[in-house]
Amino acid sequence: MIEEPGRVIAVEAGAVWVETRRSSTCSGCSARNGCGQGLMDRLGVRERRGLIRALSDCHLSVGDSVVIGIRESVLLRGALLVYLFPLIALFASSLLASELGASEPYVMLAGISGFVLSWLAVRRRSQRTACDPALQPVVLRPVLVGAAGRGQANTILTRESDLEGFTE
């Protein structure tokens, strides 16, 4: 399970909208001083907040801190579908046109056509599976801020008695 902390900004029946802070791994990279991505992060250009709808059966309210998660297999399949499938379609359609003896402009057109058709197929599948609960992020656990948020470390709720009032 891939986990990400966030803050609840809206509550709806069976789900919550969570705001997460997007961050990069540039702080751990040895090439961060010579990298354009690291420069953009230091300037705050890419500092944005992400909004994610996560399924939840907990009693949460706006402002609560939570940890959301998504299964690794869902993320991996999605990445393969979005990134690898269009590239394979581009190369396969170009190779097919080339093997059929088409001239170079038609090979390029076939490649672009394969890419666009695969992109449309990915988009259609994405729209069909958008409401599938097995593919949605979920709230894994609520997080309490110690001493009314006065700078103390976060306490993660793990005992069942800690979860009273948070679950139905």
LOLUMBA-876021 format. One line per 2 residues: number of its first residue (from 1); for each residue x, z, y negated of N, C-alpha, C. Coordinates in nm, 2 decimals. Example, Ala and Ser with C-alpha at 12.3 -4.5 7.8 and 13.67 -1.06 7.14 Angstrom:
1 = 1.32,0.78,0.57,1.23,0.78,0.45,1.32,0.78,0.33; 1.28,0.71,0.22,1.37,0.71,0.11,1.29,0.79,0.00
END
This chain:
1 = 0.08,0.00,0.12,0.00,0.00,0.00,0.09,0.00,-0.12; 0.06,-0.09,-0.21,0.14,-0.10,-0.34,0.06,-0.02,-0.44
3 = 0.12,0.08,-0.50,0.05,0.17,-0.59,0.10,0.15,-0.74; 0.00,0.18,-0.83,0.03,0.17,-0.97,-0.05,0.28,-1.05
5 = 0.01,0.36,-1.13,-0.06,0.46,-1.21,-0.14,0.39,-1.32; -0.25,0.45,-1.37,-0.32,0.39,-1.48,-0.42,0.50,-1.53
7 = -0.49,0.45,-1.63,-0.59,0.54,-1.70,-0.73,0.47,-1.70; -0.83,0.54,-1.67,-0.97,0.49,-1.66,-1.01,0.46,-1.80
9 = -1.06,0.34,-1.83,-1.11,0.31,-1.96,-1.26,0.28,-1.96; -1.32,0.25,-1.84,-1.46,0.23,-1.83,-1.50,0.26,-1.68
11 = -1.63,0.31,-1.67,-1.68,0.35,-1.54,-1.81,0.27,-1.51; -1.82,0.21,-1.39,-1.94,0.14,-1.35,-1.97,0.19,-1.21
13 = -2.09,0.15,-1.16,-2.13,0.19,-1.03,-2.04,0.14,-0.92; -1.97,0.23,-0.85,-1.88,0.20,-0.74,-1.74,0.15,-0.78
15 = -1.71,0.14,-0.91,-1.58,0.09,-0.95,-1.55,0.15,-1.09; -1.42,0.14,-1.13,-1.38,0.18,-1.26,-1.28,0.07,-1.31
17 = -1.27,0.06,-1.44,-1.18,-0.03,-1.51,-1.06,0.06,-1.55; -0.94,0.02,-1.50,-0.82,0.09,-1.52,-0.72,0.01,-1.60
19 = -0.66,0.08,-1.70,-0.56,0.02,-1.79,-0.42,0.06,-1.73; -0.34,-0.03,-1.70,-0.20,0.00,-1.66,-0.11,-0.06,-1.76
21 = 0.01,0.00,-1.76,0.12,-0.05,-1.85,0.21,-0.14,-1.77; 0.22,-0.26,-1.82,0.30,-0.36,-1.75,0.45,-0.33,-1.79
23 = 0.53,-0.32,-1.69,0.67,-0.30,-1.72,0.76,-0.39,-1.63; 0.88,-0.41,-1.67,0.97,-0.49,-1.59,1.07,-0.41,-1.52
25 = 1.15,-0.46,-1.44,1.26,-0.39,-1.37,1.39,-0.41,-1.44; 1.39,-0.45,-1.56,1.51,-0.48,-1.64,1.60,-0.35,-1.65
27 = 1.54,-0.23,-1.65,1.62,-0.11,-1.67,1.72,-0.09,-1.55; 1.69,-0.15,-1.44,1.77,-0.13,-1.32,1.86,-0.25,-1.29
29 = 1.86,-0.35,-1.37,1.93,-0.48,-1.35,2.07,-0.47,-1.42; 2.17,-0.52,-1.35,2.31,-0.51,-1.41,2.33,-0.62,-1.51
31 = 2.24,-0.73,-1.51,2.26,-0.84,-1.61,2.16,-0.82,-1.72; 2.11,-0.71,-1.75,2.00,-0.69,-1.85,2.05,-0.72,-1.99
33 = 2.18,-0.70,-2.02,2.23,-0.73,-2.16,2.24,-0.88,-2.19; 2.26,-0.96,-2.09,2.27,-1.11,-2.11,2.15,-1.18,-2.07
35 = 2.04,-1.11,-2.05,1.92,-1.18,-2.00,1.81,-1.19,-2.11; 1.75,-1.30,-2.11,1.64,-1.32,-2.21,1.52,-1.23,-2.19
37 = 1.49,-1.21,-2.06,1.38,-1.13,-2.02,1.40,-0.98,-2.07; 1.52,-0.93,-2.05,1.56,-0.80,-2.10,1.55,-0.79,-2.25
39 = 1.59,-0.89,-2.32,1.58,-0.89,-2.47,1.43,-0.89,-2.51; 1.35,-0.97,-2.45,1.21,-0.97,-2.48,1.14,-0.83,-2.46
41 = 1.18,-0.77,-2.35,1.13,-0.64,-2.32,1.17,-0.53,-2.42; 1.30,-0.54,-2.46,1.35,-0.45,-2.57,1.28,-0.47,-2.70
43 = 1.25,-0.59,-2.73,1.18,-0.62,-2.86,1.03,-0.59,-2.85; 0.98,-0.56,-2.73,0.84,-0.53,-2.72,0.75,-0.65,-2.71
45 = 0.80,-0.77,-2.70,0.72,-0.89,-2.70,0.63,-0.89,-2.57; 0.68,-0.85,-2.46,0.60,-0.85,-2.34,0.52,-0.72,-2.31
47 = 0.53,-0.63,-2.40,0.46,-0.50,-2.37,0.31,-0.52,-2.39; 0.25,-0.53,-2.28,0.10,-0.55,-2.28,0.04,-0.45,-2.18
49 = -0.08,-0.43,-2.19,-0.15,-0.34,-2.10,-0.24,-0.43,-2.01; -0.25,-0.40,-1.88,-0.33,-0.48,-1.79,-0.46,-0.41,-1.76
51 = -0.56,-0.48,-1.75,-0.69,-0.42,-1.71,-0.73,-0.47,-1.57; -0.76,-0.37,-1.49,-0.79,-0.40,-1.35,-0.92,-0.33,-1.31
53 = -1.00,-0.40,-1.24,-1.12,-0.34,-1.19,-1.09,-0.29,-1.05; -1.10,-0.16,-1.02,-1.07,-0.10,-0.89,-1.19,-0.03,-0.84
55 = -1.21,-0.05,-0.71,-1.33,0.02,-0.64,-1.30,0.17,-0.63; -1.40,0.25,-0.64,-1.38,0.39,-0.64,-1.51,0.46,-0.59
57 = -1.49,0.56,-0.51,-1.60,0.65,-0.47,-1.58,0.79,-0.53; -1.49,0.80,-0.62,-1.46,0.93,-0.69,-1.54,0.94,-0.81
59 = -1.57,1.07,-0.85,-1.64,1.09,-0.98,-1.53,1.10,-1.09; -1.52,0.99,-1.16,-1.42,0.98,-1.26,-1.48,0.95,-1.40
61 = -1.41,0.99,-1.50,-1.47,0.96,-1.64,-1.36,0.89,-1.72; -1.40,0.84,-1.83,-1.31,0.77,-1.92,-1.19,0.86,-1.96
63 = -1.07,0.82,-1.95,-0.96,0.89,-1.99,-0.88,0.96,-1.87; -0.95,0.96,-1.75,-0.88,1.02,-1.63,-0.76,0.93,-1.59
65 = -0.66,1.00,-1.55,-0.54,0.93,-1.49,-0.57,0.91,-1.34; -0.53,0.79,-1.29,-0.55,0.77,-1.15,-0.44,0.69,-1.09
67 = -0.43,0.68,-0.96,-0.33,0.59,-0.90,-0.42,0.49,-0.82; -0.40,0.36,-0.85,-0.47,0.25,-0.78,-0.37,0.19,-0.69
69 = -0.43,0.12,-0.59,-0.34,0.05,-0.49,-0.41,-0.07,-0.43; -0.33,-0.16,-0.38,-0.37,-0.28,-0.31,-0.28,-0.30,-0.19
71 = -0.34,-0.35,-0.08,-0.26,-0.37,0.04,-0.15,-0.47,0.02; -0.04,-0.46,0.09,0.07,-0.55,0.07,0.03,-0.69,0.13
73 = -0.05,-0.69,0.24,-0.08,-0.81,0.30,-0.17,-0.90,0.21; -0.26,-0.83,0.13,-0.35,-0.90,0.04,-0.26,-0.97,-0.07
75 = -0.17,-0.89,-0.12,-0.08,-0.94,-0.23,0.01,-1.06,-0.18; 0.06,-1.04,-0.06,0.15,-1.15,0.00,0.07,-1.28,0.02
77 = -0.05,-1.26,0.08,-0.13,-1.38,0.11,-0.17,-1.45,-0.02; -0.21,-1.37,-0.12,-0.24,-1.43,-0.25,-0.12,-1.50,-0.32
79 = -0.01,-1.44,-0.31,0.11,-1.50,-0.37,0.14,-1.63,-0.30; 0.14,-1.63,-0.17,0.16,-1.76,-0.09,0.06,-1.87,-0.13
81 = -0.07,-1.83,-0.14,-0.17,-1.92,-0.17,-0.15,-1.98,-0.31; -0.12,-1.90,-0.41,-0.11,-1.94,-0.55,0.02,-2.01,-0.58
83 = 0.13,-1.97,-0.52,0.25,-2.03,-0.55,0.30,-2.13,-0.45; 0.30,-2.10,-0.32,0.36,-2.19,-0.22,0.27,-2.31,-0.18
85 = 0.14,-2.29,-0.17,0.05,-2.39,-0.13,0.05,-2.51,-0.22; 0.04,-2.50,-0.35,0.05,-2.61,-0.44,0.18,-2.69,-0.43
87 = 0.29,-2.61,-0.42,0.42,-2.68,-0.40,0.43,-2.76,-0.27; 0.38,-2.70,-0.17,0.38,-2.78,-0.04,0.29,-2.90,-0.05
89 = 0.18,-2.89,-0.11,0.09,-3.01,-0.13,0.16,-3.11,-0.22; 0.23,-3.07,-0.32,0.30,-3.17,-0.41,0.40,-3.24,-0.33
91 = 0.49,-3.17,-0.25,0.59,-3.24,-0.17,0.53,-3.32,-0.06; 0.43,-3.27,0.01,0.37,-3.34,0.12,0.31,-3.47,0.08
93 = 0.23,-3.47,-0.03,0.16,-3.59,-0.08,0.27,-3.69,-0.13; 0.37,-3.64,-0.20,0.48,-3.73,-0.24,0.55,-3.80,-0.12
95 = 0.58,-3.72,-0.02,0.65,-3.77,0.10,0.56,-3.87,0.17; 0.43,-3.84,0.18,0.34,-3.93,0.25,0.33,-4.07,0.17
97 = 0.32,-4.06,0.04,0.32,-4.18,-0.04,0.45,-4.26,-0.02; 0.56,-4.19,-0.02,0.69,-4.25,0.00,0.70,-4.32,0.13
99 = 0.66,-4.25,0.24,0.66,-4.30,0.37,0.57,-4.43,0.39; 0.47,-4.43,0.31,0.38,-4.55,0.32,0.43,-4.66,0.24
101 = 0.55,-4.65,0.18,0.61,-4.76,0.11,0.56,-4.78,-0.04; 0.50,-4.68,-0.10,0.46,-4.69,-0.24,0.58,-4.69,-0.33
103 = 0.56,-4.75,-0.44,0.67,-4.75,-0.54,0.68,-4.61,-0.61; 0.79,-4.59,-0.68,0.81,-4.46,-0.74,0.70,-4.41,-0.83
105 = 0.64,-4.49,-0.92,0.53,-4.43,-1.00,0.41,-4.38,-0.92; 0.38,-4.45,-0.81,0.28,-4.41,-0.72,0.31,-4.29,-0.64
107 = 0.44,-4.27,-0.61,0.49,-4.15,-0.54,0.47,-4.03,-0.63; 0.51,-4.05,-0.76,0.49,-3.94,-0.86,0.34,-3.91,-0.88
109 = 0.26,-4.01,-0.89,0.12,-3.99,-0.90,0.06,-3.92,-0.78; 0.10,-3.95,-0.66,0.05,-3.89,-0.54,0.09,-3.74,-0.54
111 = 0.22,-3.71,-0.59,0.26,-3.57,-0.59,0.18,-3.49,-0.69; 0.15,-3.55,-0.81,0.07,-3.48,-0.91,-0.07,-3.46,-0.86
113 = -0.12,-3.56,-0.79,-0.26,-3.55,-0.74,-0.27,-3.44,-0.63; -0.17,-3.44,-0.54,-0.17,-3.33,-0.44,-0.16,-3.20,-0.50
115 = -0.08,-3.18,-0.61,-0.07,-3.05,-0.68,-0.20,-3.01,-0.74; -0.27,-3.11,-0.81,-0.39,-3.08,-0.88,-0.50,-3.05,-0.78
117 = -0.51,-3.12,-0.67,-0.61,-3.10,-0.57,-0.59,-2.96,-0.50; -0.47,-2.92,-0.47,-0.44,-2.79,-0.41,-0.47,-2.68,-0.51
119 = -0.45,-2.70,-0.64,-0.48,-2.61,-0.74,-0.63,-2.59,-0.75; -0.71,-2.69,-0.74,-0.85,-2.68,-0.74,-0.90,-2.61,-0.62
121 = -0.84,-2.64,-0.50,-0.88,-2.57,-0.38,-0.85,-2.42,-0.39; -0.74,-2.38,-0.45,-0.70,-2.24,-0.47,-0.80,-2.17,-0.56
123 = -0.84,-2.24,-0.67,-0.93,-2.19,-0.77,-1.07,-2.17,-0.70; -1.12,-2.26,-0.62,-1.24,-2.25,-0.56,-1.25,-2.13,-0.46
125 = -1.14,-2.12,-0.38,-1.13,-2.01,-0.29,-1.13,-1.88,-0.36; -1.06,-1.87,-0.47,-1.05,-1.75,-0.55,-1.19,-1.71,-0.60
127 = -1.26,-1.81,-0.65,-1.40,-1.78,-0.70,-1.49,-1.73,-0.58; -1.47,-1.79,-0.46,-1.56,-1.75,-0.35,-1.52,-1.61,-0.30
129 = -1.40,-1.57,-0.31,-1.36,-1.44,-0.25,-1.34,-1.33,-0.36; -1.38,-1.36,-0.48,-1.36,-1.26,-0.59,-1.43,-1.13,-0.57
131 = -1.54,-1.13,-0.50,-1.62,-1.01,-0.48,-1.60,-0.94,-0.34; -1.50,-0.99,-0.27,-1.48,-0.94,-0.13,-1.41,-0.80,-0.15
133 = -1.47,-0.69,-0.10,-1.41,-0.56,-0.12,-1.28,-0.54,-0.05; -1.25,-0.62,0.06,-1.13,-0.61,0.13,-1.01,-0.66,0.05
135 = -1.04,-0.74,-0.05,-0.93,-0.80,-0.14,-0.92,-0.73,-0.27; -1.00,-0.62,-0.30,-1.00,-0.56,-0.43,-0.90,-0.44,-0.43
137 = -0.85,-0.41,-0.55,-0.77,-0.28,-0.56,-0.87,-0.16,-0.55; -0.81,-0.05,-0.51,-0.90,0.07,-0.49,-0.83,0.19,-0.56
139 = -0.91,0.28,-0.60,-0.85,0.41,-0.65,-0.81,0.49,-0.54; -0.68,0.52,-0.53,-0.62,0.60,-0.42,-0.64,0.75,-0.44
141 = -0.62,0.79,-0.56,-0.63,0.94,-0.59,-0.63,0.96,-0.74; -0.70,1.06,-0.78,-0.70,1.10,-0.93,-0.57,1.18,-0.95
143 = -0.52,1.18,-1.08,-0.40,1.25,-1.11,-0.44,1.34,-1.23; -0.40,1.47,-1.22,-0.43,1.57,-1.32,-0.31,1.59,-1.41
145 = -0.33,1.60,-1.54,-0.22,1.63,-1.63,-0.21,1.78,-1.64; -0.09,1.84,-1.61,-0.07,1.98,-1.62,-0.08,2.04,-1.76
147 = -0.13,2.16,-1.77,-0.14,2.24,-1.89,-0.20,2.16,-2.00; -0.32,2.10,-1.98,-0.39,2.03,-2.08,-0.31,1.92,-2.15
149 = -0.22,1.86,-2.07,-0.15,1.75,-2.13,-0.04,1.78,-2.22; 0.02,1.90,-2.21,0.12,1.95,-2.31,0.26,1.91,-2.26
151 = 0.28,1.79,-2.20,0.41,1.74,-2.17,0.46,1.79,-2.03; 0.38,1.86,-1.96,0.43,1.90,-1.82,0.41,1.79,-1.73
153 = 0.48,1.79,-1.62,0.47,1.68,-1.52,0.33,1.67,-1.46; 0.29,1.55,-1.42,0.16,1.52,-1.36,0.16,1.59,-1.23
155 = 0.04,1.64,-1.19,0.01,1.70,-1.06,-0.08,1.61,-0.98; -0.03,1.56,-0.87,-0.11,1.47,-0.79,-0.20,1.56,-0.70
157 = -0.33,1.52,-0.70,-0.43,1.59,-0.61,-0.41,1.55,-0.47; -0.38,1.65,-0.38,-0.36,1.61,-0.24,-0.44,1.70,-0.15
159 = -0.47,1.82,-0.18,-0.55,1.90,-0.10,-0.70,1.87,-0.12; -0.78,1.89,-0.01,-0.92,1.86,-0.02,-0.99,1.95,-0.13
161 = -0.94,2.08,-0.14,-1.00,2.17,-0.24,-0.98,2.12,-0.38; -0.86,2.05,-0.40,-0.83,1.99,-0.54,-0.92,1.88,-0.57
163 = -0.98,1.81,-0.47,-1.06,1.69,-0.49,-1.21,1.73,-0.52; -1.24,1.85,-0.51,-1.38,1.89,-0.54,-1.42,1.85,-0.68
165 = -1.53,1.79,-0.70,-1.57,1.74,-0.83,-1.53,1.60,-0.86; -1.44,1.55,-0.78,-1.39,1.41,-0.79,-1.45,1.32,-0.69
167 = -1.50,1.37,-0.58,-1.56,1.28,-0.48,-1.71,1.32,-0.47; -1.79,1.22,-0.41,-1.93,1.24,-0.39,-1.96,1.33,-0.27
END
